[in-house]
């Protein structure tokens, strides 16, 4: 079947079900288990338009509108130390992203992104130097097999001066097979780059990083809902933390085990879980995913940084009882930050992503030591790519709020045409629909 024929079939399928397909709908979204109908629905979202209405009848949009992200320190709390953590979204591989066209990649992001004690992102591509780079194919009938180059990776890492922590559990972690997964781990280890989510042994899987800064110990965990149908070798489940997290009945005992290890054996003050979940090309998480986020919090996870949707999704401040301290705490669930680094020609919503900066405070209440989230800030970014014919000559991240301000002041330094300006305004409406938090310019 040609890509053009598939596109036509996806369009007809949408016309037959258009009222139903305006909304998110219950689906696992895992390529390995998709029905033919689900694949056609995926194709429509990819080729034509992402879904921007939440699952019908679940009151999800109203739920997120009620979110309040003002953090007030508990009465009697005496702060003794604090750290800052910034999280970015998915980093993918593309033939449009090179070392020669990214000279200004971080110019409008670095003051917000790299000034924190810890700066993390999801490395959604193997880095296997022994084989050629590989990117998203133009024909989606062919499964993508991503592989980035060491030179492009250094744009993100730069010996730890930029991003200094990566999650690696995602649906592309097996794109280069077991050998590629292991070579990626070896590459990161030789760089001295901390990572979590994939492992070369059961021992390494369970020796997840605990980073200490300013006397605060932060444990990082990472899990993915899918491996794009690429099977994990029998007896080697440790290679990737793969759990079908979009399903309500999935077995999360591995996560429970890791949280318990983090809180008891490793004495972590805070547990952060990087979760690859939810549905691609959708603006809201489905109810299954929201329920799973709450269930994971009840295990003792303080912060969930979610990704995979190729676009931003809402955030949630969720109150839970920490089973280890017995203290009621306020956690943060970021359902999707979006693609921080990608170049999807068919997916306009993927150009908008969020950077999230959290402040974590440690102190005492009535002589009892506690560690809490004390602030969160969001800076939306726009992925800009200037094309000449089929070649990208300038790829960078633009401060989205600043860009919109310039457009309103009739300053158009990036030379957007009228269609481009209208697209920016559409993305602004989507941003305010999904994010009920003060935006940092």
C-alpha positions in Angstrom: 0.0 0.0 0.0 1.4 3.4 -0.9 1.5 6.3 1.5 -1.0 8.3 -0.7 -3.5 5.4 -0.6 -3.1 5.1 3.2 -3.7 8.8 3.6 -6.9 8.5 1.4 -8.2 5.6 3.5 -7.5 7.4 6.8 -9.4 10.4 5.4 -12.4 8.3 4.4 -12.3 6.6 7.8 -12.5 10.0 9.5 -15.4 11.1 7.3 -17.4 8.0 8.4 -16.7 8.6 12.1 -16.0 12.4 12.3 -18.2 13.1 15.3 -16.7 10.3 17.3 -13.1 11.1 16.2 -13.2 14.7 17.4 -12.5 13.5 20.9 -9.8 11.5 22.6 -11.0 7.9 23.1 -9.9 5.0 25.2 -7.0 3.2 23.6 -3.7 1.7 24.6 -1.9 3.4 21.8 0.8 0.7 21.8 1.8 -0.2 18.2 2.2 -3.8 19.1 -1.4 -4.2 20.1 -3.2 -1.7 17.7 -6.2 -2.9 15.8 -6.5 -1.9 12.1 -9.1 0.7 13.0 -6.8 2.2 15.6 -4.0 2.4 13.0 -6.3 4.3 10.7 -7.2 6.6 13.5 -3.5 7.1 14.2 -2.9 7.8 10.6 -5.6 10.5 10.5 -4.1 12.3 13.5 -0.7 12.1 11.9 -1.7 13.2 8.4 -4.5 15.7 9.1 -5.2 17.0 12.6 -4.3 16.2 16.2 -7.1 15.7 18.6 -7.7 18.7 20.9 -10.8 17.6 22.7 -10.7 15.4 25.8 -12.3 12.0 26.2 -16.1 12.5 26.0 -18.2 12.3 29.2 -15.2 12.3 31.5 -15.1 16.0 32.4 -11.4 16.0 31.9 -11.1 19.6 30.4 -13.1 21.0 33.4 -10.9 19.1 35.8 -7.7 20.6 34.5 -9.2 24.1 34.4 -9.5 24.0 38.2 -5.8 23.4 38.8 -4.0 25.8 41.1 -0.2 25.9 40.9 0.4 28.3 43.6 2.6 26.7 46.3 2.4 27.9 49.9 5.0 26.6 52.3 3.3 24.7 55.2 2.8 26.6 58.4 5.8 26.2 60.6 8.0 25.0 57.8 11.7 26.0 58.3 13.6 25.7 55.0 17.2 24.5 55.4 18.1 23.9 51.7 16.7 24.0 48.2 17.5 22.9 44.7 16.1 23.7 41.2 15.3 21.1 38.5 14.5 21.9 34.9 12.8 19.3 32.6 12.5 19.4 28.9 10.6 17.0 26.6 11.5 14.4 24.0 14.7 14.6 22.1 14.3 12.8 18.7 16.6 12.4 15.7 15.9 14.1 12.3 17.9 14.7 9.2 16.9 18.3 9.5 18.8 18.7 12.9 22.6 19.0 12.3 25.6 20.7 13.9 25.8 23.3 11.1 22.3 24.7 11.4 21.9 24.8 15.2 24.4 27.5 16.1 21.5 29.4 17.8 19.7 26.4 19.1 19.6 27.3 22.8 19.9 31.1 22.5 16.4 31.8 23.9 16.2 28.8 26.2 19.5 28.6 28.0 18.8 31.2 30.7 15.7 29.2 31.8 16.9 25.7 31.0 20.6 25.3 32.0 20.7 27.5 35.1 19.2 24.8 37.3 21.1 22.3 39.5 19.7 19.4 37.5 18.6 19.6 33.8 16.9 16.5 32.4 15.2 15.4 29.2 14.0 12.2 27.5 16.6 10.9 25.0 14.1 9.3 22.5 16.7 8.0 20.1 19.6 5.6 20.4 23.1 7.0 19.9 25.0 4.2 18.2 28.3 5.4 16.7 29.1 2.1 15.0 26.3 2.4 12.5 24.9 5.2 10.3 22.5 7.8 11.6 18.8 6.9 10.9 15.8 9.2 11.0 12.0 9.2 10.7 11.1 7.9 7.2 9.0 10.0 4.8 6.7 7.0 4.3 5.0 6.1 7.7 4.3 2.6 6.4 7.9 1.9 7.3 8.5 1.8 11.0 11.0 4.4 12.1 14.4 3.3 13.4 16.0 6.3 15.0 19.8 6.7 15.6 21.5 10.0 16.3 25.1 10.9 15.9 27.5 11.6 18.7 28.0 15.1 17.3 24.3 16.0 17.5 24.1 14.5 20.9 26.8 16.8 22.1 24.5 19.8 21.2 22.3 18.6 24.0 24.9 17.4 26.5 28.1 19.4 26.0 30.0 17.5 28.7 27.2 18.2 31.2 27.1 21.9 30.7 23.6 21.7 29.1 21.4 18.8 29.7 23.0 16.7 32.5 20.5 13.8 32.9 18.6 11.7 30.5 15.8 9.2 30.7 16.1 6.4 28.1 13.0 4.3 28.5 10.7 5.1 25.5 9.2 3.5 22.5 12.3 4.1 20.4 14.8 2.6 22.8 15.0 -0.7 20.8 15.2 0.9 17.3 18.7 -0.3 16.9 18.0 -3.7 18.6 19.6 -5.0 21.7 23.1 -4.3 20.4 22.2 -0.7 19.7 20.6 -0.3 23.1 23.7 -1.6 24.9 26.0 0.6 22.7 23.9 3.6 23.6 24.4 2.9 27.3 28.1 2.4 26.8 28.3 5.7 24.9 26.5 7.6 27.7 28.7 5.9 30.4 31.9 6.9 28.6 30.6 10.4 28.4 29.9 10.3 32.2 26.3 11.2 31.5 23.8 9.9 34.1 20.8 8.1 32.7 17.9 5.8 33.7 15.3 3.6 32.0 17.4 1.1 30.1 20.1 -1.2 31.5 22.6 -3.8 30.6 21.8 -6.0 33.6 19.2 -6.5 36.4 21.8 -5.0 38.8 22.1 -1.9 36.7 18.4 -1.5 36.3 17.9 -1.6 40.1 20.9 0.7 40.7 18.9 3.7 39.5 20.6 7.1 40.0 20.2 9.1 43.3 21.6 12.5 42.8 22.5 14.6 45.8 22.6 18.4 45.6 22.6 20.8 48.5 21.9 18.0 50.9 18.8 16.9 49.0 18.7 13.4 47.6 16.7 12.9 44.4 16.0 9.4 42.9 15.3 9.2 39.2 13.2 6.4 37.7 12.0 5.8 34.1 9.4 3.6 32.4 7.9 3.3 28.9 4.4 2.0 27.9 5.7 0.6 24.5 8.7 -0.5 22.5 7.0 -0.1 19.1 6.4 -3.8 18.8 10.1 -4.7 19.1 10.2 -7.6 21.5 12.5 -7.6 24.5 14.7 -10.8 24.4 13.4 -13.6 26.6 15.1 -13.4 30.1 16.3 -9.9 29.5 13.5 -7.8 30.8 16.0 -5.6 32.5 17.0 -4.1 29.1 14.1 -1.6 29.2 11.6 -0.7 31.9 8.6 -1.7 29.8 5.2 -1.6 31.4 1.9 -1.2 29.5 1.0 2.0 31.5 -1.9 3.1 29.3 -3.8 0.0 30.5 -5.8 0.2 33.8 -4.9 -3.4 34.7 -1.1 -3.3 34.1 1.3 -4.7 36.6 3.2 -1.8 38.3 5.0 -4.0 40.8 8.4 -3.0 39.4 7.7 0.6 39.9 6.5 -0.1 43.5 9.7 -2.0 44.1 11.9 0.8 42.8 10.0 3.5 44.8 10.4 1.4 48.0 14.1 1.0 47.3 14.5 4.7 46.7 12.7 5.7 49.9 14.2 3.1 52.2 17.5 1.6 51.0 18.6 4.7 49.1 17.2 7.3 51.5 15.8 9.5 48.7 14.1 12.7 49.8 12.3 13.0 46.4 11.4 10.5 43.7 11.0 11.6 40.1 9.6 9.3 37.5 10.1 10.0 33.8 7.1 8.2 32.2 6.6 7.6 28.5 2.8 7.1 28.1 -0.4 8.6 26.8 -1.5 8.8 23.2 0.3 10.5 20.3 -1.1 13.6 18.7 -3.6 14.3 21.5 -3.9 17.4 23.6 -5.3 15.7 26.7 -4.5 12.4 28.5 -7.2 9.8 28.5 -8.8 8.9 31.8 -6.8 5.6 32.0 -3.6 7.7 32.0 -4.9 10.2 34.6 -5.9 7.3 36.9 -2.5 5.7 36.4 -0.8 9.0 37.3 -2.7 9.1 40.6 -1.9 5.4 41.3 1.8 6.0 40.8 1.7 9.0 43.1 0.2 6.8 45.8 3.3 4.7 45.7 5.3 7.6 46.9 6.4 9.3 43.7 6.6 13.1 44.1 7.0 14.3 40.5 6.0 12.6 37.2 7.5 14.0 34.0 5.5 12.6 31.2 6.1 12.5 27.4 5.3 10.8 24.1 2.3 12.8 22.8 4.3 15.0 20.3 2.6 18.0 21.8 2.0 19.6 25.2 -0.6 18.2 27.6 -1.9 19.7 30.9 -0.3 19.5 34.3 -1.8 18.5 37.6 -1.0 19.4 41.2 -2.1 16.2 43.0 -2.4 15.8 46.8 -1.5 12.4 48.1 -0.5 10.7 51.4 3.1 9.7 51.2 3.2 6.0 52.4 6.7 6.4 53.8 6.6 9.6 55.7 2.9 9.5 56.5 2.7 13.2 55.5 0.1 14.6 53.0 2.1 16.0 50.1 1.5 17.9 46.9 2.9 16.2 43.9 3.2 17.3 40.3 2.1 15.3 37.3 3.2 16.7 33.9 1.4 14.6 31.4 3.5 15.7 28.4 6.0 18.5 27.9 6.0 17.9 24.2 8.9 17.4 21.8 11.8 19.6 22.9 13.9 18.6 19.8 12.1 17.2 16.7 11.1 18.2 13.2 7.8 16.7 12.2 6.6 18.2 8.9 3.1 16.8 9.3 2.5 17.6 13.0 2.1 21.4 13.6 1.3 21.0 17.3 4.7 19.3 17.9 6.4 22.7 17.3 5.1 23.9 20.7 6.7 22.4 23.8 7.2 23.4 27.5 10.2 23.7 29.7 9.3 23.1 33.4 11.4 24.4 36.3 10.7 23.1 39.8 12.0 24.3 43.1 12.3 21.6 45.8 12.7 22.7 49.4 14.0 20.7 52.4 13.3 21.7 56.0 11.6 20.9 59.2 8.0 21.0 60.6 7.8 20.4 64.3 11.3 18.9 64.3 10.3 16.4 61.6 12.3 16.6 58.4 10.3 17.0 55.1 11.1 17.7 51.5 8.4 19.4 49.4 7.8 21.0 46.0 7.7 24.8 46.6 7.4 26.2 43.2 6.9 25.5 39.5 7.5 27.7 36.5 6.7 27.0 32.8 8.3 28.5 29.7 6.7 27.5 26.4 9.1 27.2 23.4 8.5 27.1 19.7 10.6 24.8 17.4 11.6 27.0 14.5 13.0 25.5 11.3 13.8 27.6 8.3 13.6 25.6 5.1 15.1 26.1 1.7 13.6 23.6 -0.6 13.9 20.3 1.4 16.8 21.4 3.5 16.7 23.1 6.9 19.2 25.9 7.1 18.3 27.2 10.6 17.0 25.2 13.5 16.4 26.7 16.9 14.1 27.1 19.9 12.2 30.3 20.2 10.7 31.8 23.4 7.1 31.4 22.5 5.6 34.2 24.7 8.3 36.5 23.5 7.7 35.6 19.9 4.0 36.3 20.2 4.7 39.7 21.9 7.0 40.6 18.9 4.3 39.6 16.4 1.7 41.9 18.2 4.2 44.7 18.1 4.6 44.2 14.4 8.1 42.9 14.8 8.6 39.9 12.6 12.3 39.2 12.8 11.9 35.5 11.8 9.9 36.6 8.7 6.8 34.4 9.3 4.3 34.7 6.4 0.6 35.4 7.1 -0.3 31.7 7.4 2.6 31.2 9.8 1.4 34.1 12.0 -2.1 32.6 12.1 -0.6 29.3 13.1 1.3 30.9 15.9 -2.0 32.4 17.2 -3.8 29.1 16.9 -1.0 27.5 19.0 -1.3 30.3 21.5 -5.0 29.5 22.0 -4.2 25.8 22.4 -1.5 26.7 25.0 -3.9 28.7 27.1 -6.5 26.0 26.8 -4.2 23.4 28.2 -2.0 25.4 30.7 -3.7 27.0 33.6 -0.5 28.5 35.1 1.5 31.7 34.8 3.7 31.6 31.7 7.3 32.8 32.1 8.6 34.8 29.1 
